[in-house]
Amino acid sequence: METYKLIAIDLDGTLVRSDQSISQRTMDALVRVQEMGVKVVVASGRPTYGTAHVADALQLERFGGFVMSYNGGEIYNWQTKEVLHAQTLDKEVIPYLYRYAKAQGLPIMTYIGKEVVSEVKDNEYIRYSEMRNRMIIRQVDDFVATAQGAGVVKCIIVGDPTLLPALEKELQVTLKGKAGAFRSEPFFLEIVPEGIDKAKGLEILLDKMGVKREEVIAFGDGYNDRSMMEFAGTSVAMGNGAEEIKNAADFVTRSNNDDGIVYALEKLIPRLLDKPY
């Protein structure tokens, strides 16, 4: 008999389909596992506001689930809206990132409340973030002052996917000890507080819950999911995931467009099939 107590699920490319929707079958299955007493945590690189509609659709408030946004930079009890953990980017890093992005000819953005904040508004990647997170773009004259004044969790340099891998490696060296850098999408290079990743966030949450890592299933598809999947007792890679992620997972399921989460849960938690959902 399975002993899982928590399911951690990435959003983009995992829970969310290519058209940004979640299938009814997947939502029904996740409500059913919560009815069985298993907690669900939405674990995403998105800002908290950008995950809210998904958390509500999955009824996390009703069942006492959690939102782990910003790749673990913020953790919320979605039932009480209590902030269980929050970490912000070192303010001294922001001017350096701004100058670095400018030197590369690339825009930089951040999230503040319900807004995507940047000095640039008419950019395909910034507009994509606006759409995906259901936020609005606020164009500012002074990015550094705005970001420093708000205390942001991360900054994102956006641009041509062929350019960002080299910049990612460079920033990982120059920011070592001060911040972390990684690509959450081919066109998003994220800079976050030192030590933040989904594994660390999940570890903090499990400690507060009194849950063991062996009692966790983690679903993901991308490179920023790998640490969480390696930390969890059982890792499930989506069929559409990166080959490196699939090779490292305990179980490879169907794609995000083909109810891959449901397929895996029915294999891992057979009781799910005992009652129609």
C-alpha positions in Angstrom: 0.0 0.0 0.0 1.3 3.4 -1.0 2.4 5.8 1.8 2.6 9.1 -0.2 1.6 12.2 1.7 2.5 15.0 -0.7 2.6 15.5 -4.4 4.8 18.3 -5.8 3.9 19.4 -9.3 5.6 21.8 -11.7 3.3 23.9 -13.8 4.6 24.7 -17.3 5.2 21.6 -19.4 3.9 19.4 -16.6 0.5 20.3 -15.1 -0.3 22.9 -17.8 -0.8 21.8 -21.4 0.7 23.6 -24.4 -2.4 25.8 -24.7 -2.0 26.9 -21.0 -5.0 24.9 -19.9 -5.3 22.0 -17.4 -7.4 19.0 -18.5 -10.6 18.3 -16.5 -9.4 14.7 -16.1 -6.2 15.9 -14.5 -8.0 18.3 -12.2 -10.4 15.6 -11.1 -7.6 13.2 -10.3 -5.8 15.8 -8.2 -9.0 16.6 -6.3 -9.5 12.9 -5.7 -6.0 12.4 -4.2 -6.5 15.3 -2.0 -9.8 13.8 -0.8 -7.7 10.7 0.1 -5.6 12.9 2.4 -2.6 13.5 0.1 -1.5 17.2 0.0 -0.6 18.9 -3.2 2.0 21.6 -3.7 2.2 23.6 -6.9 6.0 24.1 -7.4 6.7 26.6 -10.0 9.2 29.2 -11.1 6.3 31.5 -11.7 5.5 34.4 -9.3 3.0 33.7 -6.6 0.3 35.7 -8.4 0.9 33.8 -11.6 0.1 30.5 -9.8 -3.0 31.7 -7.9 -5.6 30.7 -10.5 -4.1 27.2 -10.8 -4.1 26.8 -7.0 -7.7 27.8 -6.9 -8.7 25.5 -9.8 -7.1 22.6 -7.9 -9.0 23.6 -4.7 -5.8 23.9 -2.6 -7.5 26.2 -0.2 -10.2 23.7 0.6 -7.7 20.8 1.1 -4.9 22.7 2.8 -2.4 22.6 -0.1 0.6 24.8 -0.8 2.1 27.1 -3.4 5.9 27.1 -3.8 6.6 29.9 -6.2 9.7 31.5 -7.5 11.4 28.1 -7.6 11.1 27.9 -3.8 11.7 31.6 -3.1 8.3 31.9 -1.6 6.1 29.2 0.1 2.5 29.7 1.0 -0.1 27.7 2.9 -2.9 28.3 0.4 -5.6 27.6 3.0 -4.5 30.2 5.5 -2.5 32.4 3.1 0.3 32.2 5.6 3.8 32.9 4.2 5.9 29.9 5.3 9.1 31.1 3.7 10.3 34.1 1.7 13.6 35.2 0.4 14.6 38.2 -1.7 17.4 38.9 -4.1 20.4 40.9 -2.7 19.7 44.5 -3.7 23.4 45.0 -4.6 23.1 42.4 -7.3 20.3 44.3 -9.2 22.4 47.1 -10.6 25.0 44.6 -11.9 22.3 42.5 -13.6 20.9 45.6 -15.2 24.2 46.7 -16.6 25.0 43.2 -17.7 21.7 42.8 -19.6 22.1 46.3 -21.2 25.6 45.3 -22.4 24.2 42.2 -24.1 21.4 44.2 -25.7 18.8 42.2 -23.8 15.8 43.3 -21.7 15.5 42.6 -18.0 12.3 42.2 -16.0 11.0 41.3 -12.6 7.7 40.6 -10.8 6.1 42.9 -8.2 2.7 42.0 -6.9 0.4 41.6 -9.9 2.8 43.2 -12.3 5.6 42.3 -14.8 8.0 45.2 -14.4 10.5 46.3 -17.1 11.7 49.3 -18.9 10.7 47.5 -22.1 7.1 46.8 -22.9 7.0 45.7 -26.5 8.9 42.5 -26.3 7.6 39.0 -27.2 9.1 37.3 -24.2 7.9 39.9 -21.7 4.4 39.7 -23.3 4.5 35.9 -23.0 5.2 36.3 -19.3 2.3 38.7 -19.0 -0.1 36.3 -20.7 1.1 33.1 -18.9 0.9 34.6 -15.5 -2.2 36.7 -16.1 -0.4 39.8 -14.9 0.0 43.2 -16.5 3.1 44.9 -17.7 4.3 48.1 -15.9 6.8 50.0 -17.9 9.2 52.0 -15.7 11.9 54.6 -16.3 14.3 53.3 -13.7 14.3 49.5 -13.3 17.0 49.4 -10.7 15.4 51.8 -8.3 12.0 50.2 -8.7 13.3 46.6 -8.1 15.5 47.7 -5.2 12.6 49.6 -3.6 10.2 46.7 -3.8 12.6 43.9 -2.7 12.2 41.3 -5.5 12.6 37.6 -5.4 14.2 37.4 -8.8 15.2 39.2 -12.0 14.9 37.7 -15.5 17.0 38.5 -18.5 15.0 37.6 -21.6 16.1 36.9 -25.2 17.1 34.7 -28.0 17.4 31.1 -26.7 20.7 30.6 -28.7 22.3 33.4 -26.7 21.3 32.6 -23.1 23.2 29.3 -22.4 26.6 31.1 -22.6 25.3 34.0 -20.5 23.9 31.5 -17.9 27.4 29.9 -17.5 29.0 33.3 -17.2 26.6 34.5 -14.6 26.9 31.3 -12.6 30.6 32.2 -12.2 30.4 35.9 -11.7 27.5 35.7 -9.2 28.8 32.7 -7.2 28.2 33.2 -3.5 25.7 36.1 -4.2 23.0 34.7 -6.5 22.1 31.7 -8.6 21.4 31.8 -12.4 19.5 29.2 -14.5 17.2 29.0 -17.5 13.6 28.2 -16.6 12.7 28.4 -20.3 15.0 28.6 -23.3 14.3 32.4 -23.5 14.2 33.1 -19.7 17.5 33.4 -17.7 16.5 33.8 -14.1 18.7 35.2 -11.3 17.6 34.3 -7.8 18.9 34.5 -4.3 21.9 32.2 -3.6 20.7 28.7 -2.6 17.2 28.9 -3.9 15.9 25.9 -5.9 12.9 23.7 -5.8 14.7 21.0 -3.7 15.5 23.5 -1.0 12.0 24.9 -1.0 10.5 21.4 -0.7 12.9 20.5 2.1 11.8 23.6 4.1 8.1 22.7 3.5 8.5 19.0 4.5 10.3 20.1 7.7 7.4 22.3 8.6 4.9 19.5 7.8 6.7 16.7 9.4 6.7 14.7 6.1 9.6 12.5 4.9 11.1 12.9 1.5 10.3 9.2 0.9 6.6 10.1 1.2 6.7 12.6 -1.7 6.1 12.3 -5.5 7.6 15.1 -7.6 6.5 15.7 -11.2 8.6 17.8 -13.6 9.8 18.3 -17.2 12.6 20.9 -17.1 16.1 21.6 -15.8 14.8 23.7 -12.9 12.8 20.6 -11.7 15.7 18.3 -11.5 16.8 19.2 -7.9 13.2 18.7 -6.6 12.9 15.4 -8.4 16.2 14.1 -7.1 15.2 15.1 -3.6 11.7 13.5 -3.6 11.3 9.8 -2.8 9.6 9.2 -6.2 10.3 11.3 -9.3 8.2 11.4 -12.4 9.3 12.9 -15.6 6.8 14.0 -18.3 7.0 12.4 -21.7 7.7 15.8 -23.2 10.5 16.5 -20.7 14.2 17.0 -21.4 16.0 13.8 -22.1 18.4 14.5 -19.1 15.4 14.8 -16.8 13.7 11.6 -18.1 17.0 9.7 -17.7 17.2 10.8 -14.1 13.6 10.0 -13.1 12.2 6.9 -11.4 9.2 6.9 -13.8 8.5 8.5 -17.2 4.9 9.2 -17.9 2.9 10.5 -20.9 3.2 14.1 -22.0 1.6 17.1 -20.4 -0.9 17.2 -23.3 -1.9 13.5 -22.8 -2.8 13.5 -19.0 0.6 12.3 -18.0 0.0 13.2 -14.4 -3.1 11.0 -14.3 -1.4 8.1 -16.0 1.4 8.2 -13.4 -0.9 8.6 -10.4 -3.0 5.6 -11.4 0.2 3.5 -11.4 1.7 4.9 -8.2 -1.5 5.2 -6.2 -3.8 2.3 -7.2 -6.5 3.4 -4.7 -7.2 6.3 -7.0 -9.0 3.8 -9.3 -11.1 2.4 -6.5 -13.6 5.2 -6.7 -14.6 7.1 -9.9 -13.3 10.7 -10.2 
